[in-house]
Amino acid sequence: MVALVAVTAAGRAAAGDLTRRWPTARLYPGRPRDAITAALADGVTGIVCFLATGATVRLLDGLLRGKDHDPGVVCVDEARRFAVALCGGHAGGANRLAEQVADALGATPVITTASDATGVSALDGFGAELGFTVEPGSELAAVGTAVLSGHPVALHADAVWPLPPLPPSVTTTITGAVDGGAVGVEGTVVASMHVTDRLLGAPPDGAGPRVVYRPPSLVVGVGASRGAPADEIDALIDTALAGAGLSPLAVTHLASVTAKADEVGLLEVARRRGWPLVVHPPQALAVVTVPHPSEVVRAAVGTPSVAEAASLLPASPPTGVPAVTAQLVVAKQVSAHATVAVARHRPRGRLAVVGLGPGDRRLLTPAARAELARARIVVGLDQYVRSVADLLPAGVTVLDSGLGDEQARAETAVAHARAGHAVALIGSGDAGVYAMGSPALDLADGSFDVVAVPGVTAALAAAALLGAPLGHDHALISLSDLHTPWERIVGRVRAVAEADLVVAFYNPRSRTRRHQLPAALDVLAAHRSAGTPVGIVTDAFRPGQRITVTTLGALTDRTATQDGAGGAGERERLLDLVGMTTTVVVGSSQTRLRAGLVVTPRDYTWR
């Protein structure tokens, strides 16, 4: 819940607007100090004060406990001009809340945390979306200052995680990396960061401040006889973890067999430690190869292993993916009534397929911006990478290439995602429409996560400029026959013509491909009247944008008048407007012109 605090009529009106937009927002009544106190007692996730920042600071005096506990606080001025993230920018979510409030009220978000101002990943939220936790006692402020100041900092990690980039002054060492070994740290460093599930000793004298992140890499498998005491299970887990030098903060969940889903002692251990209990059917456990199977266990629960097998299985095995992607680090430990094993799970890389839209920054989605900001590696056509270079954070690795290297780009992006990195594969328009999404995802093997960020594709951009030509059923067809036989393309055009669908042609004409568009238009003309509207849109929402509305007859008339005007001459003039950055939209038999706009009616009976 988000608490709203207001004392003036203007503030209450703004708060009312937010409550209408956000069902989880609530205006707290009473004096502002009392309202804030009540909100904190209720455990709200954020507080929006329609007050001056100075007044809010004084009201908060003595009420806050620390950034790891307090909700983010945002201040909005009386005129709704600014939404200021006052405190709890990262841990409390104030920065994000300020952006949401600004978006809802038409204000400007004001975010002053150093990492956001410089585009550097905030250390207190580093890896948070992957489930990282910060080891108590870590010196976040000191290490963060070193990173922001450009001082040499060492990052040590046990594995490659799909993390956002850090500045070049942070040198990374990967131990046991799956993509080719470690990168050494050279020179003297003033601070260090560690991503590990292993317990670390005290740093040596003079080592400088450090931050330790605990990744969600460990799964504790548990087998138990009926009535096994919680204290016994708890002690066995502690012994197993401590004996292997592993941190409990890196444990994601407890795992067992479905028969133990209601085991009281096991449920109590899960409650005490705050770890979910995940259970697997015995059939799934039985196919996992383990070093210590037991026929006695098989006879009892239907699988020769519970603790070891359950620790090796992911919580939700992806469909079609080999179930085991983990390594047993603590073999079965046995007590009187329980067994425990611990497995380390390999991080999954992340491939974001990102559509940049037609080129106008206003049409670049917030989701696309967020993916560009969190990607460690960006792969794309050189001209597309240049178009968003100013949005890429410091330390990002850019892998760009020219036209004709599409398959190589797809293979590169997938290889890095498979190795565990956070990768953004970018394309214009929508990256999944005649772009890089298809060749890349055709290589997917389930070993990495995939995120698709839609973009405004060429047909939609052109349609918006023309009016509403795609108002009813329509088709998209590429006229490029570089990789598709022309006979197959003609067959598709003929099918669209016979079905009376609006069609948007991609890749309609290039310097060397001249006949395809006229031939496709001739196929359509055999089924549609000469007056069928056609829109020709070049460089939609880019500099040099050009929009032409004509007819199918004008584009297919090969005759010329006696004085040389019209006919073939007009046809050639119109065809010369078409290039590789053009989208040609041909209407159906129902498409019409209204005040210069191309409209295809929905043809529904409205009730």
C-alpha positions in Angstrom: 0.0 0.0 0.0 1.1 3.6 -0.7 0.2 6.2 1.9 -0.8 9.7 0.8 -0.4 12.7 3.2 -1.9 16.0 2.4 -3.0 19.1 4.4 -4.1 21.6 1.7 -7.0 21.5 -0.8 -4.6 21.3 -3.7 -2.8 18.4 -2.0 -6.0 16.5 -1.2 -7.1 17.0 -4.8 -3.9 15.5 -6.1 -4.1 12.7 -3.6 -7.7 12.0 -4.8 -6.4 11.7 -8.4 -3.8 9.2 -7.3 -6.3 7.1 -5.3 -8.6 6.9 -8.4 -5.7 5.7 -10.5 -4.1 3.4 -7.8 -6.4 1.1 -5.9 -3.6 0.4 -3.4 -3.2 4.1 -2.6 -4.8 5.6 0.6 -5.1 9.1 2.0 -4.2 9.0 5.7 -6.3 11.5 7.7 -5.3 13.8 10.5 -2.3 16.0 11.2 0.6 15.1 8.9 2.9 13.8 11.7 0.1 11.6 12.9 -0.6 10.4 9.4 3.0 9.5 8.7 3.3 7.7 12.0 0.2 5.6 11.3 1.4 4.8 7.8 4.8 3.6 9.1 3.0 1.5 11.7 0.9 -0.1 8.9 4.0 -1.2 7.0 3.2 0.8 3.8 5.5 0.3 0.8 5.8 4.0 0.1 4.7 7.5 1.3 3.7 10.4 -0.9 3.6 13.7 0.9 1.9 16.7 -0.8 4.1 19.0 1.2 7.4 21.0 0.9 10.5 18.9 1.2 11.7 20.9 4.2 8.5 20.4 6.1 8.5 16.6 5.3 12.1 16.3 6.6 11.1 17.9 9.9 8.0 15.6 10.1 10.1 12.5 9.6 12.5 13.4 12.3 12.7 10.5 14.8 10.4 8.3 12.8 12.8 6.5 10.4 14.8 3.5 11.4 17.1 3.0 8.4 17.1 2.6 4.7 16.9 -1.2 4.9 13.6 -0.9 6.8 11.9 2.3 5.8 9.5 2.8 2.8 10.5 5.4 0.2 9.2 8.9 0.7 8.3 11.2 -2.2 7.3 14.9 -2.0 5.0 16.6 -4.5 4.6 20.4 -4.7 1.3 22.2 -4.7 1.4 22.8 -8.4 2.2 19.2 -9.2 5.3 20.2 -11.1 7.8 17.9 -9.4 7.8 14.5 -7.6 10.9 14.5 -5.5 12.4 11.2 -4.2 13.3 12.4 -0.7 14.6 9.3 1.0 14.8 5.5 0.5 15.7 6.0 -3.2 16.8 2.4 -3.9 16.0 0.2 -0.9 12.8 1.9 -0.2 11.7 2.3 -3.8 11.4 6.1 -3.7 13.1 6.6 -7.1 10.6 4.3 -8.8 7.7 5.7 -6.8 8.7 9.2 -7.9 8.6 8.2 -11.5 5.2 6.5 -11.1 3.8 9.6 -9.3 5.2 11.9 -11.9 3.7 9.8 -14.7 0.3 9.8 -13.0 0.2 13.5 -12.3 2.1 14.8 -15.3 5.0 16.0 -13.1 8.7 15.8 -13.5 10.5 13.1 -11.3 13.5 14.5 -9.4 16.0 11.8 -8.5 19.3 12.8 -6.9 20.9 9.5 -5.8 24.4 9.5 -7.2 24.1 6.2 -9.0 21.0 7.3 -10.9 22.5 10.7 -11.8 25.7 9.0 -13.2 24.0 5.9 -14.8 26.0 3.6 -12.5 24.2 0.6 -11.0 23.3 1.2 -7.3 25.2 -1.1 -5.0 22.3 -1.4 -2.5 20.1 -2.8 -5.3 22.8 -4.6 -7.2 21.4 -8.0 -8.2 18.2 -7.5 -6.2 16.0 -8.6 -9.0 18.0 -11.8 -9.2 17.5 -12.4 -5.5 20.8 -11.1 -4.2 21.0 -10.2 -0.5 23.6 -8.0 1.1 25.6 -9.7 3.9 25.1 -7.8 7.2 28.2 -5.6 7.9 28.9 -4.9 4.3 30.3 -1.4 3.7 27.9 -0.3 1.0 28.5 3.4 1.4 32.3 3.2 1.3 32.4 0.8 -1.7 29.7 2.8 -3.5 31.8 6.0 -3.1 34.8 4.2 -4.6 32.9 3.0 -7.6 31.3 6.4 -8.2 34.7 8.1 -7.9 36.2 5.8 -10.5 38.7 4.2 -8.1 39.9 0.7 -8.9 37.5 -1.8 -7.4 37.6 -5.6 -7.6 34.5 -7.7 -8.1 35.0 -11.4 -7.3 32.2 -13.8 -8.3 31.8 -17.6 -8.1 29.9 -17.7 -11.4 28.6 -15.5 -14.2 25.4 -13.9 -13.2 23.1 -11.8 -15.6 24.0 -8.6 -13.8 23.9 -5.0 -15.1 27.3 -3.4 -16.1 29.6 -1.6 -13.7 32.1 1.1 -14.7 35.4 0.1 -16.3 37.1 0.9 -13.1 35.5 -2.3 -11.6 37.5 -5.3 -12.7 35.8 -8.7 -12.5 37.3 -12.1 -11.6 35.1 -15.1 -12.3 36.0 -18.3 -10.6 34.9 -21.4 -12.4 33.3 -19.3 -15.2 31.5 -21.3 -17.9 32.6 -19.1 -20.7 36.3 -19.5 -20.6 37.9 -18.8 -17.3 38.8 -15.9 -15.0 39.7 -12.3 -15.7 42.5 -11.3 -13.4 42.5 -8.1 -11.3 45.6 -6.0 -12.0 47.0 -3.2 -9.9 46.0 -2.0 -6.5 42.3 -1.9 -5.6 40.8 0.3 -2.9 37.6 -1.7 -2.3 36.1 -5.1 -3.3 32.7 -6.6 -4.1 32.0 -10.3 -3.7 29.2 -12.4 -5.2 29.5 -15.8 -3.5 27.6 -18.4 -1.5 30.8 -19.3 0.4 31.6 -18.0 3.9 34.4 -15.5 3.8 36.9 -14.8 6.6 37.8 -11.4 7.8 39.5 -9.3 5.1 43.3 -8.8 5.6 44.6 -5.6 7.0 44.6 -2.8 4.5 42.3 -4.6 2.1 39.8 -1.7 2.1 36.0 -1.8 2.5 34.0 -4.7 0.9 30.5 -5.6 0.1 29.4 -9.3 0.1 26.4 -10.3 -2.0 24.7 -13.6 -1.3 23.2 -15.0 -4.6 20.3 -17.4 -4.6 22.4 -20.4 -5.6 21.9 -23.1 -3.0 19.0 -25.5 -2.5 18.8 -27.6 0.6 17.2 -31.1 0.0 15.6 -32.7 3.0 14.3 -36.2 3.7 12.6 -37.0 7.0 10.8 -39.8 8.6 7.3 -39.1 9.9 7.4 -36.9 13.0 11.0 -35.8 12.6 11.6 -33.0 15.1 12.2 -29.5 13.7 15.2 -28.9 15.9 16.9 -32.1 14.6 16.3 -31.0 11.0 17.5 -27.5 11.8 20.7 -28.7 13.4 21.4 -31.0 10.5 21.0 -28.2 8.0 23.4 -26.0 10.0 26.0 -28.8 10.2 25.8 -29.4 6.5 26.1 -25.7 5.5 28.8 -24.9 8.0 30.8 -28.0 7.2 31.0 -27.0 3.5 31.6 -23.3 4.3 28.3 -22.2 2.8 26.2 -19.2 3.8 22.5 -19.8 4.7 21.8 -16.4 3.1 22.4 -18.0 -0.3 19.7 -20.7 0.2 16.7 -20.2 -2.0 14.4 -22.9 -0.6 14.0 -26.3 1.0 13.2 -29.2 -1.3 11.6 -32.6 -0.6 9.2 -35.2 -2.0 5.5 -34.5 -2.2 4.8 -37.0 0.6 6.5 -34.6 2.9 4.4 -31.5 1.9 2.6 -31.7 5.3 5.5 -32.8 7.5 5.1 -30.7 10.6 8.8 -30.5 11.5 9.9 -29.6 8.0 7.2 -26.9 7.7 8.4 -25.5 11.0 12.0 -25.3 9.8 10.8 -23.5 6.6 8.9 -21.0 8.7 11.8 -20.3 11.1 14.3 -19.7 8.3 11.9 -18.0 5.9 12.7 -20.5 3.2 9.8 -21.8 1.0 9.3 -25.5 0.9 9.2 -26.9 -2.6 8.1 -30.5 -3.1 8.6 -32.7 -6.2 6.7 -35.9 -7.2 8.7 -39.1 -6.7 8.7 -39.8 -10.4 10.7 -36.6 -11.0 13.2 -37.4 -8.2 13.6 -41.0 -9.3 15.2 -40.0 -12.6 17.9 -37.8 -11.0 21.3 -39.5 -10.8 22.7 -39.3 -7.2 25.7 -40.8 -5.5 23.8 -42.4 -2.6 20.5 -44.0 -3.8 18.6 -46.2 -1.4 16.2 -49.0 -2.2 14.8 -48.6 1.3 13.8 -45.1 0.5 12.4 -46.2 -2.9 10.2 -48.7 -1.2 8.9 -46.0 1.2 8.3 -43.0 -1.0 8.8 -44.2 -4.6 12.2 -42.7 -5.3 15.7 -44.0 -4.3 16.7 -40.5 -3.2 14.9 -37.6 -1.6 17.5 -35.2 -0.1 20.1 -35.4 -2.9 17.7 -35.6 -5.8 15.5 -32.8 -4.5 18.4 -30.5 -3.9 19.5 -31.0 -7.6 16.1 -30.1 -9.1 15.2 -26.5 -9.8 12.0 -25.2 -8.2 10.2 -25.1 -11.5 12.0 -27.1 -14.2 11.5 -25.4 -17.6 9.6 -27.5 -20.2 11.9 -29.4 -22.5 15.0 -28.6 -20.5 17.2 -31.2 -18.9 16.1 -31.2 -15.3 19.4 -31.1 -13.5 21.6 -28.0 -14.0 23.2 -28.2 -10.5 26.1 -29.6 -8.7 25.9 -31.5 -5.4 28.2 -29.7 -2.9 27.1 -31.5 0.2 26.3 -35.2 -0.2 23.6 -36.7 1.9 24.1 -36.1 5.7 22.1 -38.3 8.0 20.7 -38.0 11.5 18.3 -40.2 13.5 15.2 -39.0 11.7 16.4 -36.8 8.7 18.7 -36.5 5.8 20.0 -33.3 4.2 21.9 -32.5 1.0 22.9 -29.2 -0.6 23.3 -28.4 -4.3 24.6 -25.3 -6.0 22.6 -24.3 -9.0 24.1 -22.7 -12.1 22.9 -19.1 -12.8 20.7 -18.7 -15.9 21.6 -16.1 -18.4 19.2 -13.6 -19.7 18.4 -12.6 -23.3 16.2 -9.6 -23.8 15.0 -9.2 -27.4 14.3 -5.4 -27.5 12.4 -3.5 -30.1 13.5 0.1 -30.5 10.5 1.3 -32.4 10.5 3.3 -35.7 13.2 5.7 -34.5 11.4 8.5 -32.7 12.5 8.5 -29.1 9.0 9.2 -28.0 8.0 5.8 -29.3 10.8 4.0 -27.5 9.0 2.2 -24.6 10.0 2.5 -21.0 10.4 -1.2 -20.9 13.0 -1.0 -23.8 14.9 1.7 -21.9 15.0 -0.4 -18.8 16.4 -3.4 -20.7 19.1 -1.2 -22.3 20.0 0.1 -18.9 20.4 -3.4 -17.3 22.1 -5.3 -20.1 25.8 -6.2 -19.6 26.1 -6.9 -23.3 24.3 -5.2 -26.2 24.2 -6.9 -29.6 22.8 -5.2 -32.7 23.2 -3.7 -36.1 25.7 -0.9 -35.9 23.3 1.9 -37.0 20.7 0.8 -34.4 23.3 0.6 -31.6 24.5 4.2 -32.5 20.9 5.4 -32.3 20.7 4.4 -28.6 24.3 4.8 -27.6 23.5 7.7 -25.2 21.1 5.4 -23.3 23.7 2.7 -22.6 25.3 2.7 -19.1 29.0 2.9 -18.4 30.8 -0.4 -18.6 28.4 -2.0 -21.1 30.0 -4.2 -23.8 28.7 -3.4 -27.3 28.9 -6.0 -30.0 27.7 -4.4 -33.2 28.1 -5.5 -36.9 26.8 -4.5 -40.3 24.1 -5.5 -42.7 24.3 -9.2 -43.7 25.6 -10.4 -40.3 22.2 -11.2 -38.9 22.8 -14.9 -38.2 26.2 -14.1 -36.6 24.5 -11.5 -34.4 21.9 -14.0 -33.3 24.5 -16.7 -32.5 26.6 -14.1 -30.6 23.7 -13.0 -28.4 22.6 -16.5 -27.6 26.2 -17.6 -26.8 26.6 -14.9 -24.2 23.2 -15.5 -22.7 24.0 -19.2 -22.5 27.2 -18.3 -20.7 25.2 -16.5 -18.0 25.3 -12.9 -19.0 22.5 -10.3 -19.3 22.2 -9.6 -23.0 20.1 -7.2 -25.0 19.6 -8.1 -28.7 18.2 -5.0 -30.3 16.3 -4.3 -33.5 14.3 -1.5 -35.0 10.5 -1.6 -34.9 9.5 -4.8 -33.1 12.6 -7.1 -32.8 10.3 -10.1 -33.3 8.8 -8.9 -36.6 11.1 -9.4 -39.6 14.0 -8.8 -37.2 16.5 -10.5 -34.9 14.1 -12.1 -32.5 13.3 -15.0 -34.8 16.8 -16.2 -35.7 18.0 -15.8 -32.1 15.1 -17.6 -30.4 15.4 -20.3 -33.0 18.7 -21.2 -31.2 17.2 -21.2 -27.7 17.8 -24.4 -25.8 16.1 -23.5 -22.5 19.4 -22.9 -20.7 18.8 -19.1 -20.4 15.8 -16.9 -19.7 14.2 -14.9 -22.5 12.4 -11.6 -22.2 10.8 -10.0 -25.2 10.1 -6.2 -25.2 7.7 -5.2 -28.0 8.3 -2.2 -30.1 6.2 -0.2 -32.6 6.7 -2.1 -35.8 6.7 -0.5 -39.3 3.2 -1.5 -40.2 1.8 0.1 -37.0 3.9 3.3 -37.4 2.8 3.6 -41.0 -0.8 2.9 -40.2 -0.8 5.6 -37.5 0.4 8.2 -40.0 -2.1 7.1 -42.6 -5.2 6.9 -40.4 -6.7 3.5 -39.5 -6.0 1.2 -42.5 -5.5 -1.8 -40.3 -8.9 -1.4 -38.6 -10.0 -4.9 -39.7 -8.2 -8.1 -40.6 -4.9 -7.6 -42.2 -1.6 -9.3 -43.1 2.1 -8.5 -43.2 4.2 -9.7 -46.0 7.9 -9.2 -46.8 8.7 -8.9 -50.5 12.3 -9.7 -50.0 13.1 -12.9 -51.9 16.7 -13.1 -50.7 15.9 -16.0 -48.4 12.3 -16.9 -49.5 11.5 -18.2 -53.0 9.6 -15.6 -55.0 7.0 -18.2 -56.0 6.2 -18.7 -52.3 5.8 -15.0 -51.8 3.5 -14.6 -54.8 1.3 -17.4 -53.4 1.0 -15.6 -50.1 0.0 -12.4 -51.9 -2.5 -14.2 -53.9 -4.0 -15.8 -50.8 -4.3 -12.3 -49.1 -5.9 -10.9 -52.3 -8.5 -13.7 -52.4 -9.2 -13.3 -48.7 -9.7 -9.5 -49.2 -7.3 -8.6 -46.4 -5.5 -5.3 -46.0 -1.8 -6.0 -46.5 1.3 -4.1 -45.4 4.4 -4.8 -47.5 7.8 -4.8 -45.8 11.0 -4.6 -47.7 9.1 -3.6 -50.8 11.9 -2.4 -53.0 15.7 -1.9 -53.1 18.3 -0.8 -55.6 18.5 -4.4 -57.0 15.0 -5.7 -56.3 12.8 -3.7 -58.6 10.1 -6.1 -59.9 8.7 -7.6 -56.8 6.4 -4.7 -55.7 4.8 -4.1 -59.1 4.2 -7.8 -59.5 2.6 -8.0 -56.0 0.4 -5.0 -56.8 -0.7 -6.6 -60.0 -1.8 -9.7 -58.1 -3.9 -7.6 -55.8 -5.3 -5.5 -58.7 -6.8 -8.7 -60.1 -9.1 -8.9 -57.1 -9.6 -5.2 -56.1 -10.9 -2.1 -57.7 -8.6 0.6 -59.2 -9.8 3.0 -56.5 -8.5 0.9 -53.6 -6.5 3.3 -51.3 -2.8 2.7 -51.0 -0.5 4.4 -48.5 3.2 4.8 -49.1 5.1 5.7 -45.9 8.9 6.2 -45.9 11.0 6.8 -42.8 8.0 6.8 -40.5 8.6 9.0 -37.4 12.1 9.7 -38.5 13.7 12.8 -40.1 12.7 12.9 -43.8 9.4 11.2 -43.1 7.2 11.1 -46.3 3.6 10.1 -46.6 1.8 9.5 -49.9 -1.8 8.4 -50.3 -2.7 7.1 -53.8 -4.7 4.3 -55.4 -4.1 0.8 -56.5 -5.0 1.9 -60.1 -2.3 4.6 -60.1 0.3 2.0 -59.1 -0.7 -0.6 -61.7 -1.7 1.6 -64.7 1.0 1.0 -67.4 -0.7 3.2 -70.0 0.2 6.8 -70.9 -1.8 9.6 -72.3 -1.0 11.1 -75.6 0.8 14.1 -74.0 2.8 11.8 -71.9 1.1 12.7 -68.6 -0.4 10.3 -66.2 -0.5 6.6 -66.7 2.9 5.0 -66.9 4.6 8.2 -65.9 2.6 8.6 -62.7 3.1 4.9 -61.9 6.9 5.2 -62.2 6.9 8.3 -60.1 5.0 6.6 -57.3 7.1 3.5 -57.4 10.3 5.6 -57.2 9.1 6.8 -53.8 9.5 3.3 -52.5 12.7 2.0 -50.9 13.8 -0.3 -48.1 12.7 2.1 -45.4 9.2 2.3 -46.9 6.1 0.4 -45.9 3.3 0.1 -48.5 -0.2 -0.5 -47.1 -2.8 -1.6 -49.6 -6.4 -1.5 -48.5 -9.1 -4.1 -48.9 -12.4 -3.8 -50.8 -13.8 -2.0 -47.8 -11.0 0.5 -47.2 -12.0 4.1 -48.0 -10.7 7.7 -47.7 -12.1 10.0 -45.1 -10.8 13.6 -45.0 -7.5 12.4 -46.5 -7.2 9.5 -44.0 -7.1 5.8 -45.0 -9.8 3.9 -43.0 -10.8 0.3 -43.0 -14.1 0.0 -41.1 -14.4 -2.7 -38.5 -17.6 -3.7 -40.1 -19.2 -4.8 -36.8 -22.8 -4.5 -35.7 -22.5 -2.2 -32.7 -24.9 -3.0 -29.8 
